Amino acid sequence: MSQKMDKPILMVHLDMYGDGECRHQIESMVHELDLRDNVTIHGNQPNEIVREAMEQSDIFLFTSDRY
């Protein structure tokens, strides 16, 4: 039961790196909620690309279920 979201008041862009079992579900939600201009799913990338993205970001979240 997703609803299309209104355009955000703040200009925010989410860059997602990595793959996981929820990737296809997340891609579907991004499409369904018309967030393609606000979310980019990069998938697995070399460490150097991820490191560069981390250094250029204003906010960085590291989420993983690997310990």
NORKADA-V967338 format. One record per run of one state. SS is the DSSP state (alpha for helix, beta for strand, coil for the rest). FROM is the first residue (numbers start at 1). LEN is the number of residues. Records with the same first field share a line. If there is no record, write none. Layout:
BEGIN
SS: FROM-LEN  FROM-LEN
END
This chain:
BEGIN
coil: 1-13  18-5  33-6  44-3  57-11
beta: 14-4  39-5
alpha: 23-10  47-10
END
